[in-house]
Structure formats: C-alpha cells, structure tokens
Amino acid sequence: MTLSTESSSSLQWKFSQAFGERAPGEDVQDIDMISAMEFEKSGDYLAVGDRGGRVVVFERKDEKDSLNQWHSRNELEQLDFTTMQHPVFHYKTEFQSHEPEFDYLRSLEIEEKINKVTWCATPNRSLFILSTNDKTIKLWKVKDHKPKKVKELNPNPFVHSENVLLAESSFVSGQDKPSVANGYALEWTEKIDNTSPSQDRHAKRANIGETVSARCRKVYAHAHDYNINSISNNSDGETFVSADDLRINLWNLEISDQCFNIIDMKPSNMEDLTEVITAAEFHPIHCNLLAYSSSRGFIRLVDLRQSAICDHNARILQHGESSGLKSFFTEIVSSISDIKFASDGRHLLSRDYMNLKLWDIRMETSPVAIFKIHEHLHPKLCDLYNNDAIFDKFECCLSGYGLHFATGSYSNLLRIFSYGVGSEEGITIEASRNPNRKSHLQAAPKARRSSISNLTRGFSRQANENLSSGSNELSCNLSSKLLHLAWHPTTNFIACAAGNSLYMYYA
C-alpha cells in the first residue's frame, strides 16, 4: 500500500453521538470511567470497558437502514442520504466481566478495571470478546435470543409434571396425547371440532422480543505475576497473546489452563531491570510476526518461527534522535504507551508521551513521520513528573487504509493527523457535543529561563523558548484527558472516551 498525501484538513469532522454524558456539575464515580474500547473487525460492533469491570456493547444501526423500512424504493431514490452515510450506533447489551478480588498470597487487591478488550473471529452469528483486568483474561460469548412464552394455557392439560409416569403409560394404552419425559410441564391447548372426529392439538406460543445474553466461555488465569497491559488476537483465529510488564504469553483460545511463555525480560537480579514491556500486538496478516514496545522507546518485531523463546529480535525500530543529549526526563517521555499496525501490515503507529510516530517496519533507524502532540509541555516536565501526569498512557489509532492517525491529549482534546502533512499541522477538536476546531497550541512568548531549564537541557532550542512568562500554570487541564479511542475499520469514524462519556465523530 502506498500512503496517500491527502491533507487532514480536507476531513471535516462533525459530532455524531454521545453516550453516558452527565450534566454539568454532576458527580462522576470512578467505576464509570471508560478504560478500554475496540471496534469489531467489520465495524458493526463496538465494545467499551470501564473501571467497574463492565463491558458495554454497541451495535451499528444506521438511520438509512431504519428509513428503508418506511419508504418505498421510488421514494428512497428521491431522497438524498449524503448526510446519513456515517455509522449510527445503539446500545446493545452490557455485562459484568470482572469483579474485585484479593490475592491472599501477596496481600494484594486486584481491581475489576478492564485494561483491554478485543474481538475474536466470529464463525457464526455469535460475538466473542476477550476482556482482561490486571491478572485474569476472560472469553465472553454474546448472542441474540428470541425466547417464546406460552400465549394460552389449557385449564385441563393432558400432562402434569408430577404425572410423567402416567404420561408414559398413556402411550402404551394407545392414547394419542402429548407428553414430556423430562419432568417439565408443557402446556397445550386443544381445539375440538364437533363436526369432525379429528382433533387439532397444538401449543400456542408467542415471541416476546429479542434478548441478548453474555456467557463466560473461558477463563485464562494464574499466568501473569505482573499487571496485564495488552491482549492481541492472531490472524490465524486460534491463538492470542497477553503481555505484562516483563513477559508475553501465547494462548490457544480453546485451552484455558495452559499457555506458552514466548518472551521473558525478567533479569535474574531485579536491580538490573532497565526496561519493561508496554504494549504488544500481532501482525494483521502474518500470524508468525509479533511486535512489542518497551519503556525505553524500542519497538521489537519478532518471528515466532525462530525459536520457542523469542529473545532474538528480527528487527528493532528505534528513533535515532535518542543519541543526542539526554535529561532526567528523556527516557520517561520516550516510553511507548501504545502501538497499532496498519491494515497493510507494513506500517506501524506508536505513541509516546510527546509524539505520535509512523513507522515502516522495513526502516529501523527512524520513523516515516513524527506528529508532535505535547511539544508545548516541554518546559513543564518537572511539574508533570511531580503530579505523575508524565506517566499517563495515551492510546493511538489509525484509519482502515492507514491514511489518517489520531490520539488524545489533555483538556479532552482529540488530535487528528494525516501522512504527508507537516508534523506541526493537524486537527485539534475537543471531545464534546460541539467539537469546534481548536487552533494548534502556540508557544508562549520568549521569557527569561527559570530553574526548570536545568532539568530540560538537551531539548531543542525551540522547546526552551516555550517557557511561559513567569507563570507556573499549565496551558491544559490535566484532570480531563482523552486516553482511549478507536477508529472505525471501514470509514472515517472515531469513538473516543472523555471520562465516563463516549463521543463519536464522523468525517
């Protein structure tokens, strides 16, 4: 695939839907905060996990489809549906995936927060979802049902549940009467036609609408000593990986009590620990290729065919800028929080604290493009470190054809870029019902250097010139941050989480 040079400014983003939005000033509980989301491969479903251990499923039901039921074909041909081509989602179901637990051996509380959700291959109409908290992965089956109930009850049924043995004897005596042999009563009605010797016996049942049930099919537990940060399905439809800070395990979907450790970064002496695993994802086409990122800013691409333990990396993607002068914060901000493969399998998107980077997996030394997200926060890294904001893990996503890229920032800002546009350009909109386009955050006027510059030596001159004039206030709201988002696989449609609210936009 050849990446397009189409400008992101050509995409006019508009508000589509919002779920879970609260009134201004209304308290939001921590358990209602969204913590994970992912579109199903076809784009017809969206799974959202929250800190309360719940998974909510949304189903695509476009306005155009509903209008088709009320208009004839000739009427539809006269209507203009250009404004209705974007997906429209409706609430389908939700279920409690995880509950809070307590590890008595380690005296550790395991919260129910959903860290990741991912969709599995659907061989039939059932939906399969993998969800995980810090320690346990579960496979859920979501299926539609059309239950029926008895519409009429016969006041004189032939068979009662307590007379099953008598029912069996009735067949022996030659009486043609309905019965059951499982102990459950089956109510029947009888229509007798006085003019005819024949009798028409049938059950009168009626549909009571569709219901959706969620059933836990597998539980993959006791395989991780550290918190799980990633799960990724393989293109073979049979296996998946789960990654924690130091290990990556390979699972078979049908086997829940056994897994294979394919990557182990735990040193013999924990004092020698220099990096941890931050994210892992299978290649979308080749089932033998796996990419995982680290806290040192490395992306390793390994081939599972080489050995049982993939310690030897097929390729390491590393930005050459790390060879310059370093500060106390250099390694912290270079830690990669998320990676995503493009559908072509050739390009890969990564997000660290400061930048969004597009990689060609055949080019190891530098990314294809760099999109600056938090350049204006360079002079405030000390403050961000003191309040732990520097460790926030922002996710990233890219369009189905790999032409456009998106990530989140503080103040609930959504940043959207396209390949071929300068790294300082892009679209910035606020996650709300009125996503007015925001101007790119501009650097403040030059000011006298403060003591923080002693910690930020080695950054570019431009970063040092962004010091605010005598003010310690940050130019963004750190308490509201857009961490989780997902791009629809077939159209320009983005779902993003702002706290407990889910916002959707289309272009």
Helices and strands as residue ranges (DSSP letters): G 8-10, E 14-19, G 30-32, E 34-39, E 45-50, E 54-60, H 63-68, H 73-78, G 82-84, E 89-96, E 101-103, E 108-110, E 116-119, E 127-132, E 137-145, E 148-150, G 161-163, H 164-172, E 189-192, E 199-202, E 205-207, E 211-220, E 230-233, E 239-243, E 247-252, E 255-264, G 270-272, E 277-282, E 289-294, E 299-303, E 315-317, G 320-323, H 330-333, E 336-341, E 347-352, E 355-360, E 369-372, G 375-380, H 381-386, G 389-391, E 396-398, E 404-408, E 413-418, E 427-430, E 437-438, G 451-454, H 461-464, E 485-487, E 493-498, E 501-506
